[in-house]
Amino acid sequence: MKQYIVDAFTDKIFGGNQAAVCVLENWISDELMQNIARENNFSETAFTVKEGEKYHLRWFTPAAEIDFCGHATLGTAFVIFNFYERTADKITFKTQVGELSVEKQDEFFNLNFPAYRCKKIEVTDKMEEALGVRPKEAYIDRDLLLVLENAGQVRNLRPNQEKLKELDGLCIAVTAPGDTVEYDSVSRVFCPELGLMEDPVTGSSHCMIAPYWCDRLGKEKIVCFQASERTGVLYAERKEGRIILSGKAVLFSEGNILEKQRNTMKNYLRLETERLLLRDYCENDFEAYFRLKSDAKTMYYLQDLELHSVEEAKIDFENVISDMNNLMRKFYFLHIELKDSHEQVGSIGYTVLGNTPVGKIVHLGYFSYPKFWGKGYMSEALKKVLEFAFTQNDVYRVTTGCLAENKGSERVMQKNGMIQEAVHKDYEWHDGKMKTRLEYRLLKNEWKIQAVKK
């Protein structure tokens, strides 16, 4: 895996904000990405995978994944323009905050970002205690924006990090009017919740700082200076409700990491729908795995798969994890979570029963917590799994089934075009009596025909 280290919003090495940029062929596990970010110990490490004509982009701090990062987006764009898309003049990233475009213009990179709102809130004693000086104004969106009287106060701040943690906002941005003819504003950004005492140059926070100063100065284009130890310069333009941040970047280093784990990383599976994230399980998921499969209501229709002890769960979970690294992988069972809150929904996947000259024969299963029943989540997940199976995993035939009384599960199959091929009368012992089971199938060519019709 290639990794580049880029200094963003600067034209000189050791200035601006450094970001590690990892360019992947396929997604690796969230756990591994977090470990890499922790090992790098930069404010952000960016991971990107090309998907069609666009690049999917994610950002990790040493502590956690975040929804948006400006300087690491600039760093990633710098790498792609210079090493992967040398003839391109525009790149589009798919991210948690929507699509972000970056255009290259000579030495500058123009980043088209969403503008944060500036919702005014009351200035509090806690803010003063945290900064050591009382702000004139305070605003909130994702970040907290505190406005000071002059740039000297911003430059000389020695905030109390523990008290900063008590304030709202993912980051705390402190700003004042510029004190030279070069700059319209001077700011600093502190991120104690992300494990960062101070962020050197913060593109995302300027999506709030820039609109504020555009309003105050009556200008649509401003130049912003971030007065960290490394310093950085951002050129901002407000345009059609967006903020165009422009800046330069320089390459510090490039290299390869985790060569010995290349095969393991390629096996990691991650799929996304409009509302859901479907991914392989990782070591940190054991408790969630056990909680899901030991829940009696969740597993009511799959009682033979219900787990009854931690010891039993550990064996089951270890089999799933170890199989992920096999060249002839057998189990493709994925953790399902909501994209916006990361709350666990359930699990879905299939077992490879055999391989034929025309493709794999697999048997599919799925289950979710009852609170998510009837909301279309499993239909959405199954649609994505079938697409993966038939287009990327060389699957020829998918089979699955359910008890005839399980109307919800049957509807999920029918919504995804699966075809009933058997009704087994009094086939399965369940809840103290024999019950009828329905069997469904979908072949690759049947799926293709349905996909064309849609």
C-alpha positions as a Markdown table, in Angstrom:
| # | Residue | x | y | z |
|---|---|---|---|---|
| 1 | Met | 0.0 | 0.0 | 0.0 |
| 2 | Lys | 1.3 | 3.4 | -1.0 |
| 3 | Gln | 1.5 | 6.1 | 1.6 |
| 4 | Tyr | 2.4 | 9.8 | 0.9 |
| 5 | Ile | 3.0 | 12.5 | 3.5 |
| 6 | Val | 1.9 | 16.0 | 2.2 |
| 7 | Asp | 2.2 | 19.4 | 3.9 |
| 8 | Ala | -1.0 | 21.2 | 3.0 |
| 9 | Phe | -1.9 | 24.9 | 2.8 |
| 10 | Thr | 1.7 | 25.8 | 2.4 |
| 11 | Asp | 4.4 | 26.2 | -0.3 |
| 12 | Lys | 7.3 | 25.0 | 1.9 |
| 13 | Ile | 8.3 | 21.8 | 3.7 |
| 14 | Phe | 7.6 | 21.7 | 7.4 |
| 15 | Gly | 4.9 | 24.3 | 7.0 |
| 16 | Gly | 1.1 | 24.0 | 6.9 |
| 17 | Asn | -0.6 | 20.9 | 8.1 |
| 18 | Gln | 0.9 | 17.5 | 7.4 |
| 19 | Ala | -1.4 | 14.6 | 6.3 |
| 20 | Ala | -0.7 | 11.0 | 5.5 |
| 21 | Val | -2.5 | 9.8 | 2.3 |
| 22 | Cys | -2.9 | 6.1 | 1.7 |
| 23 | Val | -4.0 | 5.1 | -1.8 |
| 24 | Leu | -5.7 | 1.7 | -1.8 |
| 25 | Glu | -6.8 | -0.7 | -4.5 |
| 26 | Asn | -9.6 | -2.0 | -2.2 |
| 27 | Trp | -10.8 | -1.0 | 1.3 |
| 28 | Ile | -9.0 | -2.4 | 4.3 |
| 29 | Ser | -10.7 | -2.9 | 7.7 |
| 30 | Asp | -11.7 | 0.1 | 9.8 |
| 31 | Glu | -9.5 | -1.3 | 12.6 |
| 32 | Leu | -6.4 | -1.4 | 10.4 |
| 33 | Met | -7.1 | 2.2 | 9.1 |
| 34 | Gln | -7.4 | 3.4 | 12.7 |
| 35 | Asn | -4.2 | 1.6 | 13.7 |
| 36 | Ile | -2.3 | 3.2 | 10.8 |
| 37 | Ala | -3.7 | 6.7 | 11.7 |
| 38 | Arg | -2.6 | 6.1 | 15.3 |
| 39 | Glu | 0.8 | 5.0 | 14.2 |
| 40 | Asn | 1.2 | 8.0 | 11.9 |
| 41 | Asn | 0.0 | 10.3 | 14.8 |
| 42 | Phe | -0.8 | 13.2 | 12.4 |
| 43 | Ser | -3.9 | 15.2 | 12.9 |
| 44 | Glu | -5.4 | 13.2 | 10.0 |
| 45 | Thr | -4.6 | 10.2 | 7.8 |
| 46 | Ala | -6.6 | 10.0 | 4.6 |
| 47 | Phe | -7.6 | 6.7 | 2.9 |
| 48 | Thr | -8.9 | 6.7 | -0.7 |
| 49 | Val | -10.1 | 4.1 | -3.2 |
| 50 | Lys | -11.1 | 4.8 | -6.8 |
| 51 | Glu | -14.7 | 3.8 | -7.5 |
| 52 | Gly | -15.6 | 4.4 | -11.1 |
| 53 | Glu | -14.6 | 7.9 | -12.2 |
| 54 | Lys | -14.7 | 9.2 | -8.6 |
| 55 | Tyr | -12.6 | 8.6 | -5.4 |
| 56 | His | -14.1 | 7.5 | -2.1 |
| 57 | Leu | -12.4 | 9.4 | 0.7 |
| 58 | Arg | -12.3 | 8.8 | 4.4 |
| 59 | Trp | -10.3 | 10.5 | 7.2 |
| 60 | Phe | -9.0 | 9.2 | 10.5 |
| 61 | Thr | -7.5 | 11.1 | 13.4 |
| 62 | Pro | -5.3 | 9.1 | 15.9 |
| 63 | Ala | -8.5 | 8.7 | 18.0 |
| 64 | Ala | -11.3 | 8.2 | 15.6 |
| 65 | Glu | -12.8 | 8.6 | 12.1 |
| 66 | Ile | -14.2 | 12.0 | 11.4 |
| 67 | Asp | -16.8 | 13.2 | 8.8 |
| 68 | Phe | -14.8 | 15.9 | 7.1 |
| 69 | Cys | -11.2 | 17.2 | 6.9 |
| 70 | Gly | -10.0 | 20.0 | 4.6 |
| 71 | His | -6.3 | 19.8 | 4.7 |
| 72 | Ala | -6.2 | 16.0 | 4.2 |
| 73 | Thr | -8.6 | 16.5 | 1.2 |
| 74 | Leu | -6.1 | 18.9 | -0.2 |
| 75 | Gly | -3.3 | 16.5 | 0.5 |
| 76 | Thr | -5.1 | 13.6 | -1.2 |
| 77 | Ala | -5.9 | 15.8 | -4.2 |
| 78 | Phe | -2.2 | 16.7 | -4.5 |
| 79 | Val | -1.3 | 13.0 | -4.5 |
| 80 | Ile | -3.9 | 12.0 | -7.1 |
| 81 | Phe | -3.2 | 14.9 | -9.5 |
| 82 | Asn | 0.6 | 14.3 | -9.3 |
| 83 | Phe | 0.8 | 10.5 | -9.2 |
| 84 | Tyr | -2.4 | 9.0 | -10.5 |
| 85 | Glu | -4.4 | 11.4 | -12.7 |
| 86 | Arg | -1.7 | 13.6 | -14.2 |
| 87 | Thr | -3.8 | 14.8 | -17.1 |
| 88 | Ala | -6.9 | 15.6 | -15.0 |
| 89 | Asp | -7.9 | 19.1 | -14.0 |
| 90 | Lys | -10.8 | 18.1 | -11.6 |
| 91 | Ile | -11.3 | 15.3 | -9.1 |
| 92 | Thr | -14.5 | 14.4 | -7.3 |
| 93 | Phe | -14.4 | 12.7 | -3.9 |
| 94 | Lys | -17.3 | 10.8 | -2.3 |
| 95 | Thr | -17.4 | 11.5 | 1.4 |
| 96 | Gln | -19.6 | 11.5 | 4.5 |
| 97 | Val | -20.6 | 15.1 | 3.8 |
| 98 | Gly | -21.4 | 14.5 | 0.2 |
| 99 | Glu | -19.4 | 15.0 | -3.0 |
| 100 | Leu | -16.4 | 17.3 | -2.8 |
| 101 | Ser | -14.7 | 18.5 | -5.9 |
| 102 | Val | -11.1 | 19.8 | -6.3 |
| 103 | Glu | -9.8 | 21.7 | -9.3 |
| 104 | Lys | -6.1 | 22.3 | -10.1 |
| 105 | Gln | -5.1 | 25.7 | -11.3 |
| 106 | Asp | -1.4 | 26.1 | -11.7 |
| 107 | Glu | 0.1 | 25.6 | -8.2 |
| 108 | Phe | -3.2 | 26.1 | -6.4 |
| 109 | Phe | -5.8 | 23.5 | -5.6 |
| 110 | Asn | -9.4 | 24.8 | -5.4 |
| 111 | Leu | -11.5 | 22.8 | -3.0 |
| 112 | Asn | -15.3 | 23.1 | -3.2 |
| 113 | Phe | -16.7 | 22.6 | 0.3 |
| 114 | Pro | -20.0 | 23.0 | 2.1 |
| 115 | Ala | -20.3 | 26.2 | 4.1 |
| 116 | Tyr | -21.1 | 25.8 | 7.8 |
| 117 | Arg | -23.9 | 27.8 | 9.3 |
| 118 | Cys | -23.1 | 30.4 | 12.0 |
| 119 | Lys | -25.7 | 30.0 | 14.7 |
| 120 | Lys | -25.1 | 32.6 | 17.3 |
| 121 | Ile | -25.0 | 31.4 | 20.9 |
| 122 | Glu | -24.4 | 33.1 | 24.3 |
| 123 | Val | -20.8 | 33.7 | 25.4 |
| 124 | Thr | -20.3 | 31.9 | 28.7 |
| 125 | Asp | -17.9 | 31.9 | 31.6 |
| 126 | Lys | -16.8 | 28.4 | 30.6 |
| 127 | Met | -15.6 | 29.8 | 27.3 |
| 128 | Glu | -13.6 | 32.5 | 29.1 |
| 129 | Glu | -12.1 | 30.0 | 31.6 |
| 130 | Ala | -11.0 | 27.7 | 28.8 |
| 131 | Leu | -9.4 | 30.5 | 26.7 |
| 132 | Gly | -8.2 | 32.8 | 29.4 |
| 133 | Val | -9.9 | 35.8 | 27.6 |
| 134 | Arg | -13.6 | 36.5 | 27.1 |
| 135 | Pro | -14.8 | 36.1 | 23.5 |
| 136 | Lys | -16.8 | 38.9 | 22.0 |
| 137 | Glu | -19.1 | 36.5 | 20.1 |
| 138 | Ala | -19.8 | 32.7 | 19.9 |
| 139 | Tyr | -21.3 | 30.6 | 17.1 |
| 140 | Ile | -21.9 | 26.9 | 16.8 |
| 141 | Asp | -22.2 | 24.3 | 14.0 |
| 142 | Arg | -20.1 | 21.2 | 13.9 |
| 143 | Asp | -17.4 | 23.3 | 15.4 |
| 144 | Leu | -17.5 | 26.1 | 18.0 |
| 145 | Leu | -16.4 | 29.5 | 16.7 |
| 146 | Leu | -15.2 | 32.1 | 19.2 |
| 147 | Val | -14.5 | 35.6 | 18.1 |
| 148 | Leu | -11.8 | 37.7 | 19.9 |
| 149 | Glu | -11.1 | 41.4 | 19.9 |
| 150 | Asn | -7.8 | 41.3 | 18.1 |
| 151 | Ala | -5.2 | 39.1 | 16.4 |
| 152 | Gly | -2.8 | 39.5 | 19.2 |
| 153 | Gln | -5.1 | 37.7 | 21.6 |
| 154 | Val | -5.4 | 34.9 | 19.1 |
| 155 | Arg | -1.7 | 34.6 | 18.7 |
| 156 | Asn | -0.9 | 34.7 | 22.4 |
| 157 | Leu | -3.6 | 32.2 | 23.5 |
| 158 | Arg | -2.6 | 29.5 | 26.0 |
| 159 | Pro | -5.9 | 27.7 | 26.5 |
| 160 | Asn | -6.7 | 25.2 | 29.2 |
| 161 | Gln | -7.1 | 21.9 | 27.3 |
| 162 | Glu | -9.2 | 20.2 | 30.0 |
| 163 | Lys | -11.6 | 23.1 | 30.1 |
| 164 | Leu | -11.8 | 23.2 | 26.3 |
| 165 | Lys | -13.1 | 19.6 | 26.4 |
| 166 | Glu | -16.1 | 21.0 | 28.4 |
| 167 | Leu | -17.1 | 23.2 | 25.5 |
| 168 | Asp | -19.5 | 22.2 | 22.6 |
| 169 | Gly | -18.1 | 21.5 | 19.1 |
| 170 | Leu | -15.9 | 19.0 | 17.6 |
| 171 | Cys | -13.2 | 21.6 | 17.1 |
| 172 | Ile | -12.9 | 25.0 | 18.8 |
| 173 | Ala | -11.9 | 27.7 | 16.4 |
| 174 | Val | -10.7 | 31.1 | 17.7 |
| 175 | Thr | -10.6 | 34.0 | 15.3 |
| 176 | Ala | -10.1 | 37.8 | 15.1 |
| 177 | Pro | -9.7 | 40.3 | 12.3 |
| 178 | Gly | -6.3 | 40.3 | 10.5 |
| 179 | Asp | -3.5 | 42.6 | 11.8 |
| 180 | Thr | -1.7 | 43.0 | 8.5 |
| 181 | Val | -2.7 | 44.1 | 5.0 |
| 182 | Glu | -2.1 | 40.5 | 3.7 |
| 183 | Tyr | -4.8 | 38.8 | 5.8 |
| 184 | Asp | -8.4 | 39.4 | 6.5 |
| 185 | Ser | -8.5 | 37.0 | 9.5 |
| 186 | Val | -6.2 | 35.3 | 11.9 |
| 187 | Ser | -7.3 | 32.1 | 13.6 |
| 188 | Arg | -6.3 | 29.1 | 15.6 |
| 189 | Val | -8.1 | 25.7 | 16.0 |
| 190 | Phe | -8.0 | 23.4 | 19.0 |
| 191 | Cys | -9.4 | 19.8 | 18.9 |
| 192 | Pro | -9.1 | 18.2 | 22.3 |
| 193 | Glu | -11.9 | 15.8 | 21.6 |
| 194 | Leu | -9.9 | 14.4 | 18.7 |
| 195 | Gly | -6.7 | 14.0 | 20.8 |
| 196 | Leu | -5.2 | 17.1 | 19.2 |
| 197 | Met | -4.0 | 20.0 | 21.3 |
| 198 | Glu | -3.9 | 22.3 | 18.3 |
| 199 | Asp | -4.5 | 21.6 | 14.6 |
| 200 | Pro | -1.8 | 23.4 | 12.4 |
| 201 | Val | -4.1 | 24.4 | 9.5 |
| 202 | Thr | -7.8 | 23.4 | 9.4 |
| 203 | Gly | -9.7 | 23.6 | 6.1 |
| 204 | Ser | -13.0 | 22.3 | 7.6 |
| 205 | Ser | -13.1 | 24.9 | 10.3 |
| 206 | His | -12.6 | 27.6 | 7.7 |
| 207 | Cys | -15.9 | 26.5 | 6.2 |
| 208 | Met | -17.3 | 28.4 | 9.3 |
| 209 | Ile | -14.6 | 31.0 | 9.8 |
| 210 | Ala | -14.7 | 32.2 | 6.1 |
| 211 | Pro | -18.5 | 32.8 | 6.0 |
| 212 | Tyr | -18.3 | 34.7 | 9.3 |
| 213 | Trp | -15.7 | 37.1 | 8.0 |
| 214 | Cys | -17.3 | 37.4 | 4.5 |
| 215 | Asp | -20.4 | 38.7 | 6.3 |
| 216 | Arg | -18.5 | 41.0 | 8.7 |
| 217 | Leu | -16.2 | 42.5 | 6.0 |
| 218 | Gly | -18.8 | 42.6 | 3.2 |
| 219 | Lys | -16.4 | 40.7 | 0.9 |
| 220 | Glu | -16.9 | 37.4 | -1.0 |
| 221 | Lys | -13.2 | 36.7 | -1.2 |
| 222 | Ile | -10.9 | 36.8 | 1.8 |
| 223 | Val | -7.4 | 35.6 | 2.8 |
| 224 | Cys | -7.1 | 33.7 | 6.0 |
| 225 | Phe | -4.0 | 33.1 | 8.2 |
| 226 | Gln | -3.9 | 30.2 | 10.7 |
| 227 | Ala | -1.4 | 31.3 | 13.4 |
| 228 | Ser | -0.3 | 27.9 | 14.6 |
| 229 | Glu | 3.4 | 27.1 | 15.1 |
| 230 | Arg | 3.6 | 25.7 | 11.5 |
| 231 | Thr | 1.3 | 28.4 | 10.1 |
| 232 | Gly | -0.8 | 28.2 | 7.0 |
| 233 | Val | -2.6 | 30.4 | 4.4 |
| 234 | Leu | -6.1 | 29.7 | 3.0 |
| 235 | Tyr | -7.7 | 31.7 | 0.2 |
| 236 | Ala | -11.5 | 31.6 | 0.6 |
| 237 | Glu | -14.4 | 32.5 | -1.7 |
| 238 | Arg | -18.0 | 32.3 | -0.9 |
| 239 | Lys | -20.0 | 31.1 | -3.9 |
| 240 | Glu | -23.6 | 29.9 | -4.2 |
| 241 | Gly | -23.8 | 28.8 | -0.6 |
| 242 | Arg | -20.4 | 27.0 | -0.8 |
| 243 | Ile | -16.9 | 27.8 | 0.3 |
| 244 | Ile | -14.1 | 27.5 | -2.2 |
| 245 | Leu | -10.8 | 27.1 | -0.3 |
| 246 | Ser | -7.7 | 27.4 | -2.3 |
| 247 | Gly | -4.1 | 26.6 | -1.2 |
| 248 | Lys | -0.9 | 25.0 | -2.1 |
| 249 | Ala | 0.8 | 21.8 | -1.0 |
| 250 | Val | 4.2 | 20.1 | -1.1 |
| 251 | Leu | 5.3 | 16.5 | -0.9 |
| 252 | Phe | 7.4 | 15.5 | 2.1 |
| 253 | Ser | 7.8 | 11.7 | 1.5 |
| 254 | Glu | 6.3 | 8.7 | -0.2 |
| 255 | Gly | 6.7 | 5.0 | 0.6 |
| 256 | Asn | 5.1 | 1.6 | 1.1 |
| 257 | Ile | 3.6 | 0.1 | 4.2 |
| 258 | Leu | 2.2 | -3.2 | 5.2 |
| 259 | Glu | 3.6 | -5.1 | 2.2 |
| 260 | Lys | 3.4 | -8.5 | 4.1 |
| 261 | Gln | -0.4 | -7.9 | 4.7 |
| 262 | Arg | -1.2 | -7.1 | 1.1 |
| 263 | Asn | -3.3 | -10.3 | 0.6 |
| 264 | Thr | -5.1 | -9.8 | 3.9 |
| 265 | Met | -6.1 | -6.3 | 3.0 |
| 266 | Lys | -7.4 | -7.3 | -0.4 |
| 267 | Asn | -9.8 | -9.7 | 1.2 |
| 268 | Tyr | -11.4 | -7.1 | 3.3 |
| 269 | Leu | -14.9 | -6.4 | 2.2 |
| 270 | Arg | -16.8 | -3.1 | 2.6 |
| 271 | Leu | -20.1 | -2.2 | 0.9 |
| 272 | Glu | -22.2 | 0.9 | 1.2 |
| 273 | Thr | -25.9 | 1.7 | 0.4 |
| 274 | Glu | -27.8 | 5.0 | 0.8 |
| 275 | Arg | -28.3 | 4.3 | 4.6 |
| 276 | Leu | -26.1 | 1.4 | 5.5 |
| 277 | Leu | -22.5 | 0.3 | 5.8 |
| 278 | Leu | -21.9 | -3.4 | 5.3 |
| 279 | Arg | -18.4 | -4.6 | 6.2 |
| 280 | Asp | -16.4 | -7.6 | 7.3 |
| 281 | Tyr | -16.1 | -8.2 | 11.0 |
| 282 | Cys | -12.9 | -7.2 | 12.8 |
| 283 | Glu | -11.5 | -8.2 | 16.2 |
| 284 | Asn | -13.1 | -5.2 | 17.9 |
| 285 | Asp | -16.6 | -6.5 | 16.9 |
| 286 | Phe | -16.8 | -9.5 | 19.2 |
| 287 | Glu | -19.1 | -8.0 | 21.8 |
| 288 | Ala | -21.5 | -6.7 | 19.1 |
| 289 | Tyr | -21.4 | -10.0 | 17.3 |
| 290 | Phe | -22.2 | -11.9 | 20.5 |
| 291 | Arg | -24.9 | -9.5 | 21.6 |
| 292 | Leu | -26.6 | -9.8 | 18.2 |
| 293 | Lys | -26.5 | -13.6 | 17.9 |
| 294 | Ser | -27.5 | -14.2 | 21.5 |
| 295 | Asp | -30.6 | -12.0 | 21.3 |
| 296 | Ala | -33.5 | -14.4 | 21.4 |
| 297 | Lys | -36.0 | -12.1 | 19.6 |
| 298 | Thr | -33.5 | -11.4 | 16.8 |
| 299 | Met | -32.7 | -15.1 | 16.3 |
| 300 | Tyr | -36.3 | -16.4 | 16.7 |
| 301 | Tyr | -36.5 | -17.7 | 13.2 |
| 302 | Leu | -32.8 | -18.9 | 13.2 |
| 303 | Gln | -32.7 | -20.7 | 16.5 |
| 304 | Asp | -30.1 | -23.2 | 15.3 |
| 305 | Leu | -27.7 | -20.2 | 14.9 |
| 306 | Glu | -28.4 | -18.6 | 18.2 |
| 307 | Leu | -25.4 | -18.3 | 20.6 |
| 308 | His | -25.8 | -19.3 | 24.2 |
| 309 | Ser | -22.4 | -18.7 | 25.8 |
| 310 | Val | -19.3 | -16.5 | 25.5 |
| 311 | Glu | -17.2 | -19.6 | 24.9 |
| 312 | Glu | -19.4 | -20.8 | 22.0 |
| 313 | Ala | -19.4 | -17.2 | 20.6 |
| 314 | Lys | -15.6 | -17.0 | 20.6 |
| 315 | Ile | -15.3 | -20.2 | 18.6 |
| 316 | Asp | -17.9 | -19.0 | 16.1 |
| 317 | Phe | -16.4 | -15.5 | 15.8 |
| 318 | Glu | -12.8 | -16.8 | 15.4 |
| 319 | Asn | -13.9 | -19.0 | 12.5 |
| 320 | Val | -15.4 | -16.0 | 10.8 |
| 321 | Ile | -12.3 | -13.8 | 11.3 |
| 322 | Ser | -9.8 | -16.5 | 10.3 |
| 323 | Asp | -11.7 | -17.4 | 7.2 |
| 324 | Met | -11.4 | -13.8 | 5.9 |
| 325 | Asn | -7.7 | -14.4 | 5.3 |
| 326 | Asn | -8.1 | -17.6 | 3.3 |
| 327 | Leu | -7.5 | -17.5 | -0.4 |
| 328 | Met | -10.5 | -19.8 | -0.9 |
| 329 | Arg | -12.8 | -17.9 | 1.4 |
| 330 | Lys | -16.0 | -19.7 | 2.4 |
| 331 | Phe | -17.9 | -17.3 | 4.6 |
| 332 | Tyr | -19.0 | -13.8 | 3.5 |
| 333 | Phe | -21.0 | -12.6 | 6.5 |
| 334 | Leu | -21.0 | -8.9 | 7.1 |
| 335 | His | -21.7 | -6.5 | 9.9 |
| 336 | Ile | -24.5 | -4.1 | 9.1 |
| 337 | Glu | -24.6 | -0.6 | 10.7 |
| 338 | Leu | -26.3 | 2.7 | 10.0 |
| 339 | Lys | -24.0 | 5.1 | 8.1 |
| 340 | Asp | -25.0 | 8.2 | 10.1 |
| 341 | Ser | -24.9 | 6.8 | 13.7 |
| 342 | His | -22.9 | 3.6 | 13.2 |
| 343 | Glu | -25.6 | 1.8 | 15.3 |
| 344 | Gln | -25.5 | -2.0 | 14.6 |
| 345 | Val | -28.5 | -3.2 | 12.6 |
| 346 | Gly | -27.8 | -6.8 | 12.0 |
| 347 | Ser | -25.9 | -9.2 | 9.8 |
| 348 | Ile | -26.1 | -10.5 | 6.2 |
| 349 | Gly | -24.0 | -12.8 | 4.0 |
| 350 | Tyr | -23.6 | -16.1 | 2.5 |
| 351 | Thr | -21.7 | -19.4 | 2.7 |
| 352 | Val | -20.0 | -20.8 | -0.4 |
| 353 | Leu | -21.3 | -24.4 | -0.9 |
| 354 | Gly | -19.3 | -25.2 | -3.9 |
| 355 | Asn | -17.5 | -24.0 | -7.0 |
| 356 | Thr | -18.4 | -24.9 | -10.6 |
| 357 | Pro | -17.0 | -23.9 | -14.0 |
| 358 | Val | -19.8 | -21.2 | -14.3 |
| 359 | Gly | -19.3 | -19.8 | -10.8 |
| 360 | Lys | -19.9 | -20.3 | -7.1 |
| 361 | Ile | -23.0 | -21.8 | -5.5 |
| 362 | Val | -23.9 | -20.0 | -2.3 |
| 363 | His | -26.5 | -20.1 | 0.5 |
| 364 | Leu | -27.6 | -16.7 | 1.9 |
| 365 | Gly | -28.9 | -15.6 | 5.3 |
| 366 | Tyr | -29.7 | -12.4 | 7.2 |
| 367 | Phe | -31.1 | -11.2 | 10.5 |
| 368 | Ser | -31.5 | -7.9 | 12.3 |
| 369 | Tyr | -32.6 | -6.5 | 15.6 |
| 370 | Pro | -36.5 | -6.3 | 15.8 |
| 371 | Lys | -36.4 | -2.5 | 16.1 |
| 372 | Phe | -35.2 | -2.4 | 12.5 |
| 373 | Trp | -37.9 | -4.7 | 11.1 |
| 374 | Gly | -40.3 | -3.2 | 8.5 |
| 375 | Lys | -38.1 | -0.2 | 7.6 |
| 376 | Gly | -36.5 | -1.6 | 4.4 |
| 377 | Tyr | -33.0 | -1.9 | 5.8 |
| 378 | Met | -32.6 | -5.6 | 5.0 |
| 379 | Ser | -34.0 | -5.2 | 1.5 |
| 380 | Glu | -31.5 | -2.5 | 1.0 |
| 381 | Ala | -28.7 | -4.7 | 2.3 |
| 382 | Leu | -29.7 | -7.7 | 0.3 |
| 383 | Lys | -29.7 | -5.7 | -2.9 |
| 384 | Lys | -26.1 | -4.6 | -2.3 |
| 385 | Val | -25.0 | -8.1 | -1.4 |
| 386 | Leu | -26.5 | -9.6 | -4.5 |
| 387 | Glu | -24.9 | -7.0 | -6.7 |
| 388 | Phe | -21.5 | -7.8 | -5.1 |
| 389 | Ala | -22.0 | -11.5 | -5.4 |
| 390 | Phe | -22.9 | -11.5 | -9.1 |
| 391 | Thr | -20.6 | -8.7 | -10.3 |
| 392 | Gln | -17.5 | -9.1 | -8.1 |
| 393 | Asn | -17.4 | -12.5 | -6.4 |
| 394 | Asp | -18.1 | -14.9 | -9.3 |
| 395 | Val | -21.3 | -16.2 | -7.9 |
| 396 | Tyr | -23.6 | -18.1 | -10.2 |
| 397 | Arg | -26.5 | -19.3 | -8.0 |
| 398 | Val | -27.8 | -17.9 | -4.7 |
| 399 | Thr | -30.3 | -19.9 | -2.6 |
| 400 | Thr | -32.0 | -18.9 | 0.7 |
| 401 | Gly | -35.2 | -19.6 | 2.5 |
| 402 | Cys | -37.5 | -19.0 | 5.5 |
| 403 | Leu | -40.4 | -20.4 | 7.4 |
| 404 | Ala | -43.6 | -19.8 | 5.7 |
| 405 | Glu | -44.9 | -17.7 | 8.6 |
| 406 | Asn | -41.9 | -15.3 | 8.4 |
| 407 | Lys | -43.7 | -13.0 | 6.0 |
| 408 | Gly | -41.2 | -10.2 | 6.5 |
| 409 | Ser | -38.2 | -12.3 | 5.4 |
| 410 | Glu | -40.1 | -13.5 | 2.4 |
| 411 | Arg | -40.9 | -10.0 | 1.3 |
| 412 | Val | -37.2 | -9.1 | 1.5 |
| 413 | Met | -36.5 | -12.0 | -1.0 |
| 414 | Gln | -39.4 | -11.0 | -3.3 |
| 415 | Lys | -38.4 | -7.3 | -3.4 |
| 416 | Asn | -35.0 | -8.3 | -4.7 |
| 417 | Gly | -36.4 | -10.5 | -7.4 |
| 418 | Met | -35.7 | -13.9 | -5.9 |
| 419 | Ile | -37.8 | -16.7 | -7.2 |
| 420 | Gln | -39.6 | -19.3 | -5.1 |
| 421 | Glu | -38.7 | -22.8 | -6.2 |
| 422 | Ala | -39.9 | -25.1 | -3.4 |
| 423 | Val | -42.4 | -25.4 | -0.6 |
| 424 | His | -41.5 | -28.0 | 2.0 |
| 425 | Lys | -44.5 | -29.0 | 4.0 |
| 426 | Asp | -43.8 | -29.8 | 7.7 |
| 427 | Tyr | -40.1 | -29.5 | 7.0 |
| 428 | Glu | -38.5 | -27.8 | 10.0 |
| 429 | Trp | -38.9 | -28.3 | 13.8 |
| 430 | His | -39.4 | -24.9 | 15.3 |
| 431 | Asp | -40.8 | -23.6 | 18.6 |
| 432 | Gly | -42.2 | -27.1 | 19.5 |
| 433 | Lys | -43.8 | -28.1 | 16.2 |
| 434 | Met | -43.1 | -28.9 | 12.6 |
| 435 | Lys | -43.4 | -26.0 | 10.2 |
| 436 | Thr | -43.4 | -25.3 | 6.5 |
| 437 | Arg | -40.3 | -23.9 | 4.8 |
| 438 | Leu | -40.1 | -21.9 | 1.6 |
| 439 | Glu | -37.0 | -22.0 | -0.6 |
| 440 | Tyr | -36.0 | -19.2 | -3.0 |
| 441 | Arg | -33.2 | -18.8 | -5.6 |
| 442 | Leu | -31.7 | -16.3 | -7.9 |
| 443 | Leu | -29.3 | -17.1 | -10.8 |
| 444 | Lys | -26.8 | -14.7 | -12.3 |
| 445 | Asn | -28.5 | -14.4 | -15.6 |
| 446 | Glu | -31.9 | -13.8 | -13.8 |
| 447 | Trp | -30.3 | -11.0 | -11.8 |
| 448 | Lys | -28.9 | -9.4 | -14.9 |
| 449 | Ile | -32.2 | -9.4 | -16.7 |
| 450 | Gln | -33.9 | -7.8 | -13.7 |
| 451 | Ala | -31.1 | -5.2 | -13.4 |
| 452 | Val | -31.5 | -4.2 | -17.0 |
| 453 | Lys | -35.3 | -3.8 | -16.6 |
| 454 | Lys | -34.8 | -1.5 | -13.5 |
